[in-house]
Amino acid sequence: NVGGKMVRIKNKIKCKKDDKDIEISEINITKDMLCPKHLLEAEKEFLLMGGIFPQGGMEESRHYLTILATKILNCSYDDLVEKLSGSEFLEVTNQVKGLFDGLGLEALVSKILEKQS
């Protein structure tokens, strides 16, 4: 796993995996966990929630990164936001931001779609 670092979290988060409810105590978001559906759902939800983002794109917004993390982990937004400490939250959203490798959102999406075709 390149560059990813396991984030151990104090308060477990409920997620769904293969339609089963599980609780996780560590988070390690990697590129191979990401699919276009996550990106598109996160973008839609972010914009519906009135998300505004700084110049440079959605991937600069912690709010957007949080929503994307919930899509990847299959957990609730509230659970993620309420259970993590500030430093855990920063680490997790940085993991998500790291998926972009400095690429903008559009470049990342086209890269993923390339891989799938």
C-alpha positions as CSV (number, residue, x, y, z in Angstrom):
1,N,0.0,0.0,0.0
2,V,1.7,3.1,-1.3
3,G,1.8,6.1,1.0
4,G,-1.3,5.0,3.0
5,K,-1.1,5.0,6.7
6,M,-3.5,3.1,9.0
7,V,-5.4,5.6,11.2
8,R,-6.3,3.9,14.5
9,I,-9.5,5.5,15.9
10,K,-10.5,5.5,19.6
11,N,-14.3,5.4,19.0
12,K,-15.4,2.6,16.6
13,I,-17.4,3.6,13.6
14,K,-20.3,1.5,12.2
15,C,-20.0,0.6,8.6
16,K,-21.5,-1.9,6.2
17,K,-19.4,-4.5,4.4
18,D,-21.0,-7.1,2.1
19,D,-24.4,-6.1,3.5
20,K,-23.3,-6.9,7.1
21,D,-23.0,-4.3,9.8
22,I,-19.4,-4.1,11.1
23,E,-17.6,-1.8,13.5
24,I,-14.1,-0.5,12.5
25,S,-11.4,0.8,14.8
26,E,-8.9,1.6,12.1
27,I,-9.2,3.4,8.8
28,N,-7.0,3.0,5.8
29,I,-8.5,4.5,2.6
30,T,-6.5,3.5,-0.5
31,K,-7.0,4.1,-4.2
32,D,-8.2,0.5,-4.9
33,M,-11.2,1.2,-2.6
34,L,-12.4,4.1,-4.7
35,C,-14.8,3.8,-7.6
36,P,-16.5,6.3,-9.9
37,K,-19.8,5.8,-8.1
38,H,-18.3,7.0,-4.8
39,L,-17.0,10.1,-6.5
40,L,-20.2,10.9,-8.2
41,E,-22.4,10.2,-5.1
42,A,-20.1,12.3,-2.9
43,E,-20.2,15.2,-5.4
44,K,-24.0,15.1,-5.7
45,E,-24.4,15.0,-1.9
46,F,-21.9,17.7,-1.3
47,L,-23.6,20.1,-3.8
48,L,-27.1,19.2,-2.4
49,M,-25.9,20.1,1.1
50,G,-25.0,23.5,-0.3
51,G,-21.3,22.7,-0.4
52,I,-19.1,25.5,-1.6
53,F,-15.5,25.0,-2.3
54,P,-12.4,27.1,-2.6
55,Q,-10.8,27.9,-5.9
56,G,-9.1,24.8,-7.2
57,G,-12.0,22.3,-6.8
58,M,-14.1,20.2,-4.5
59,E,-11.1,18.1,-3.4
60,E,-9.9,21.1,-1.4
61,S,-13.0,21.0,0.8
62,R,-12.8,18.9,4.1
63,H,-16.6,18.7,3.8
64,Y,-16.4,17.0,0.4
65,L,-13.5,14.8,1.5
66,T,-15.6,13.7,4.5
67,I,-18.6,12.8,2.3
68,L,-16.3,10.8,0.0
69,A,-14.8,9.0,3.0
70,T,-18.3,8.0,4.1
71,K,-19.0,6.6,0.6
72,I,-15.8,4.6,0.5
73,L,-16.2,3.3,4.1
74,N,-20.0,2.8,3.7
75,C,-20.7,4.6,7.0
76,S,-22.8,7.5,8.1
77,Y,-21.6,11.1,7.9
78,D,-22.7,11.8,11.4
79,D,-21.0,8.7,12.8
80,L,-17.7,9.7,11.1
81,V,-17.9,13.3,12.2
82,E,-19.0,12.7,15.8
83,K,-16.7,9.7,16.6
84,L,-13.4,10.9,15.3
85,S,-11.1,13.2,17.2
86,G,-9.9,16.3,15.4
87,S,-6.5,14.8,14.6
88,E,-8.1,11.5,13.5
89,F,-10.5,13.5,11.3
90,L,-7.5,15.3,9.7
91,E,-5.7,12.1,9.1
92,V,-8.7,10.4,7.4
93,T,-9.6,13.4,5.2
94,N,-5.9,13.7,4.3
95,Q,-6.0,10.0,3.2
96,V,-8.9,10.8,1.0
97,K,-7.2,13.9,-0.4
98,G,-4.1,11.7,-1.0
99,L,-6.1,9.6,-3.5
100,F,-6.1,12.6,-5.8
101,D,-2.3,12.6,-5.9
102,G,-2.4,16.3,-6.6
103,L,-4.6,15.6,-9.5
104,G,-7.8,17.5,-9.8
105,L,-11.1,15.7,-9.4
106,E,-11.6,15.5,-13.2
107,A,-8.2,14.1,-13.9
108,L,-8.7,11.4,-11.2
109,V,-12.1,10.4,-12.6
110,S,-10.8,10.0,-16.1
111,K,-7.8,8.0,-14.7
112,I,-10.2,5.6,-12.9
113,L,-12.5,5.3,-16.0
114,E,-9.4,4.5,-18.1
115,K,-8.4,1.7,-15.8
116,Q,-11.9,0.2,-16.0
117,S,-12.2,0.2,-19.8
